[in-house]
């Protein structure tokens, strides 16, 4: 039929007055797999907030646990702050998860936005884009070349051999998040797909067309270039009522980048019929995978919300 795929975001972070156990995240991923979701995604930060802080589990460790308890769903990071990390360590971790999962890793990355996080890691926030490009290059070399030799930035490789290589060839797909034109060009040049966040169909379509044009410039096949849009989702009585509930969730848990077109209006919400109709607008805009962020008023509702999304939306496609 439509060919669109669905993912679901795991709530591996909470508000300061809440907690969720890793076992609950694993159970949620198992439910998502049983319901037919194509992928599960985790958020990534090392620290987030101070007075209003958000406890968050480390993304790759969570995915390694999920990998051991699932059989089919792809495992995505949405998005991993590669600029903050040592690329050799990351290459080893991601390759290991690819083996644990029998080739299901999908590595979404970005340069980052939270300056306090960079200061705490001793990394120059102003160089985050440059560092991202550099570290993606290193990952690809470590994953695909038998032996890596030479110096890239501050990293010196003297006959470095990373083994075992990832199962997926040439390497696990690298998706990249971003919004402004400079970053969209980088997405097309360096990655295998684009991750967008809270983008309405019209906003997604505009940026996706730019990426497709950049792909042609870099000689990439647009038909095999991936994308996903991460959007809130909630089955409700009507779209109007659903949006009010989603706004409460977003106010408590989300930060929409002011330099992007991210909007609560991206939400897939309302009656089952309204939700399906809104998904069809995303299909028309060129979205290949919709990653649903289950909106809730209480964290204990997550599994029920995901079951509703699977039964009322995913099953319709």
N, C-alpha and C positions, 0 to 999 in steps of 0.2 A: 504493500500500500504506500504509505508516505515515505518510509525509509528512515524516519527520524528515530533517534535513540534517546533514552532517558537515563539520567544519573540522579543520584540523591546526595546531598551534603550531610555528612555526619557532624553532630554538634560536639566537636572535641574541645570547645571552649564554652564557658558559662559566664554569667554575671557573678559579681563578687560574693553575693549572698547565696549562691547555688553551688552544687557539685554534681557531676555525673561520673560514674565509675567507668573505667575502661571496659569492663565486662558488658556494660550497657551499650557501649559503642559497637562492640563485636556482635551482640544480639541484634542491634539495629541493622548492621550490614548483612547479617544472615537473612533477616526478614526482607530486606531490599532485594537480595538475590532470589529468594523464593517468589517474590512478586513480579519478577521479570525486568527489574532495572538492569541497565547495561553496565553501570559503574557506580562506585561510591567514592566520595571526595572528602578530604580533610582540609582544614584551614591551617595556616602556618604563621606563627610568631614565636619569638623567644620570650619577649615580655610585651605586655599590652596594657597600658594605663597605669596610673599610680593611685590617686585617691579613688577614682572610679576604675578599678582594675578588673581584668578578666582572666581567671585561671585558664590555662590552655595546655593540653597535652602535646608533647612533641609529635609532629606529624608523621615522620617516617617510622617511628617506633609504633605508633598506632596502626599504620598500614601493614607493618610486618606481622602484627598480631591478627589483623583482619585477614591477611593472606593465608594464615594457618587455619582459619576457620571457615573459609569459603572456597568454592571450586571454580566459579565462572566469572563473577563480576570483575570489571577492570578497577584498578586502584589508582586514584588520581590525587594529586596535590593541587589545591586551588587557592592560592598559588604559593610555591615554596620560595623563600627569600634567599636565592642563591648568592646574591651579592654579599651576604653576611657570613658565608660558610667557606671552609677549606674545600676546594674542588676535588682533591684526591680522596678525602674522606667521603664526600658526597658520592663520588663515582663508585666507591666500594659499597656504600650503603644501598644505593639504588640498584646496582647489579645484584646484590644479595637478595633484595626484595623481589627482583624479577625472577630469580631462581626459586625463592620460597613460593611464589605464586604461579610458577610454570608459565612465565611470560605475560603477566597481566598488568605490569606497571605502566602508568601514564604520568609523565613527569611535567607538571605545570610549574612554571617559574615566573618570577618578576624581580624587578630591581629593588622594590620596597619604597615605603613612604614615611615611615615612623622614625624621625631623626634621633630620638632618644635611644632607640634600639641600636642604631649604628654607633653612637657615642659609647654605649655600654660594651660594644664589641671591639672598640678601638679602630673602627673603619670609617674612612672619610665619606660622609653622606653625599658630598658633591660629586664623587666619582662613581656613584652606584650604577649608573648606566654603563659606563666604561668597564666596570668590574663584571657586570652581568655578561657582557659580550665576551670578555676574556675567559670567564669561567665556563661558559657554554662551549667555547672552542676547546678548552682543556678536557671537559667531559667527553666530547666527541672523539678526541684523540685517544684518550685512555680506553674508551669503549671499543674503538674500531681498529686501532693500530697495534700491531704485535708488540712493538717496543716504542716508547715515546722518548725522543731525544731533543734537547734544546731548552731555551729559556722563553717563558711567556710571562711578561710582567715580572713580578717578584718570584715567580715559581720556576725552579730550575730542575729539569728532568734529565738525569744521567742514566740512560738505559733503563727506564722505568717500565715495568711490565705489570699491568693490572690483570689479574686472573682470579676467578674465572670471569670471562666476558659475559655481558648480559645474554639471556636466551634470545630476546628479540633482536633481529638484525635489520639494519646495521646497529641499532641501539633502541632502547625504549623511546617512544615518541616524546618529543619535547614540545610542549605547548607553552605559550608565553602570554602573560596578561599585559594590558596596556590600552591607552585611549588616544593620546595626542598623535598627530601625524608622524612625528619623528619616531615614536615607539612603534606605530603600526608598520612603518617601513622596516624596523628592526625585526618585528614579528615575522614578516615575509622573508627576510634575508636569512635569519638564523634558526628559526623554529620549524616545527612540523604542523603547527596549529595555533589558533588564537583562543584565549579565554577571556570572555567579557563578563561583566558583573552588573546585574540590575539594569540591563539595557532593554528598552522597549523595542518592539519589532522595527519601528522606523529608524531608531538610533543604531540598532544592530546592522540593518541593511546598508546604511550610509557608510559605516566604518568597514564593513565586510567588502563592499565594492572597492574601497581604497586598497585593502589588503590584497584582493584579487589582482588589481592593477600592478601592485608592487611585485606580486608573485610572477607575473608575466615578465617584468623587468629583470628579475633574477633567474628566469628560466625554470620556474617551478610549475608543476602540474597542479592547477587549481582544484581539479576534481579529486585529487588525493590529499589535498591540504585540509587539515581538520579545523573544526571550531566547536565551541560550546558557549552557551550563555547560562550563567548562574542566576536564577531568579527565585524570589519567594513564591511559595505555593500553599494554598489552603482551600479546601472544599468548604463552601459555605452556602447560605440560603440565596444570596445574590452577590453580584460583583461589588455593589456599593457597601454591603455589610462586610464582605470579605476584606475589602481594602481598609476599612476602619480597624479590623483586627490585625491586619498585617502591619499597619502603621505603628501599632503598639509594640509589636515584635521588633520592628526595625529600630524604633526609638531606643529600645532596651539593649539590643544586641549588635546593631550594625552602624557602620560609618560610611556614608556615601561620599565618594571623592568629589569635591566641588569643581575640579578641573575636568570632570567627565559629564556625560549625560545620564548617569545612573539615577534611577528614579523608582519610587514605590509603585508607580504606574506600570512597571514591568511585571508586576505580580500576576501569576496565573491563579485566579481566585473567582469565586462565585459558585453558581450551581454547576453540577457536572457538565451540563450542556454548554454553559458559558466558558468553562475551563477548556473544553475541547475546542471550541471556536477560537479561543485566544491562542491555543497551541498552533492551530492552523495558520494564524497570522505569522507566527514565528517560522513555520515551515516555508511560507511564501517569502519571508525575508532572507532565507538562506541558512537558517540554523540547522546544523547537523545533529547536535546533541543538546538537549535541555537538561541542565542540572537543577533539580528542584530543591529549594531550601525550605524544609518544612517549617511553616510559621506556627507558633503556639503561644498560648498565654501562660502555660505552666510546663516546666520541663518534663514532667512526668507524662505528658500527652504525646511525646514524640513518636513512639511506636504506633499509636493509633492514627496519628496524622499521616504517617508514611503508608500505612495500610489503606487509608482512604485515597491517597494519591495513586497508589498502585491499582486499586480496584476501579476507581472512577475516571482516571486519566490515562495511565499507562496501558491498561487493558483495552482502551478504545482505539489504540493504534497498533 
